[in-house]
Amino acid sequence: MPSSSADSPHPASAGLEVRPFRALTYRQRDPGRLARVSSPAYDLVTPEGRDRLAAADPHNVVRLILPRVAPPPGASATDALQRSVEQAARTLADWEDAGVLERDPTPALWVYEMSPPGGAAASVGWLAAVSIPPTGSRAVLPHEDTYPPAVEGRRALLAATGTDLEPILLAHDPDPEVPELTDAARAADPTLVVEDADGVRHRLWRVTDPVLVARVATALGRTGAVIADGHHRFAAAQAHARSRAAADSILALVTPMGPGGLHVHAIHRVVPDLLLDDALEAAAPGFAVTEIAGLGNGDAGLRAAVDRWLTDPAESGYLLSDGRRLAVLRNPSADVLAAVPAEAPAAWRRLDVVLAHHGLFQLLWGRSDDPESVRVAHTVEQALAGATARRGVAVLLRAPSPADVAAVARDGARMPRKSTLFVPKPRTGLVLRPHDD
């Protein structure tokens, strides 16, 4: 059975193939301007957040990654999608023609450092054009399922713009030379600097030295990687490459799996139109159900109780809340455990998110796994607010470890869609990659 250690060698027949590229960046690079025109990744932007970003600057990149066009009455979903991506392509071309965006004269790799507030250790990696491996290769391994309509939306946007508008995240196997090369590239002043709304400081260095670039490509070529974030964009790039019957590559931030890399947070769930009492009654045959009393202090008391539970390593199970009350599900029954496919790899079967989808949502609550029946929330606040707004139940999950994620990927299994949140996230809009680079 494959090792579950994130530090074990990657069983790939070939490693990552990375190369420099001619980036497309904003011409004005002062930190204030970059803060106004950049954005979180597209799938972290709420409709309200999209409006705020678009209002912050007429050239905010959200107009490219989440184009908004009112379709004519009676237009099909396909027509609406095509209109929106064509609008994004026109906007991108207009910005480049007007000099808002400019193309680098020569190819480069980029070092990307993200420093959280409060002195926490920085995460650092390399932005590069990473070749999409051929079928059967284990150089780049996914760990999550994808939702076909979401893949098609990203593929259509990629085909229309001919540009990687934001990077995916890859967590690569350790290699002793990579940290040394990364430190060498950061010896000079950074090319781009910006601080995001969460206080994360983003610093990027453009690296053109051919010797250093070649050494980085060689070192990363000895490693394989797990997709940390961007499964839908990766699948879209694969589909785009197949449609043109040609090999292709994708813009990726390649970070180490382990020290200097990313951290894993949970992505929670919201089940709409399900009253908490009904949820607990339906869950009782499969779990020990305990409602947590004495919360007090309104929202503050609820949130304090949630935080205590999520940070207690001795706790297990799931928290359920309607935004006011709180209950915990523990000790799944044999029937709930049996709902998880027995033929699946052990690393996959033991994940909390897998048991939640198969044993709780599908078996006990009769909910199918689609984005309307089971919605995702990237923070506890979003989950609790979503439960209140949708008259439903927030299901709060504990995060898997990086080793768990790596083990699932190496076993060839997939977590349910949107199971992991790797943080910190790169800022979208700082570096774009045209495919004619």
Order of alpha helices (4+ residues) and beta strands (2+ residues): beta-beta-alpha-alpha-alpha-alpha-beta-beta-beta-beta-alpha-beta-beta-alpha-beta-beta-alpha-beta-alpha-beta-beta-beta-alpha-beta-alpha-beta-beta-alpha-alpha-alpha-beta-alpha-beta-alpha-beta-beta
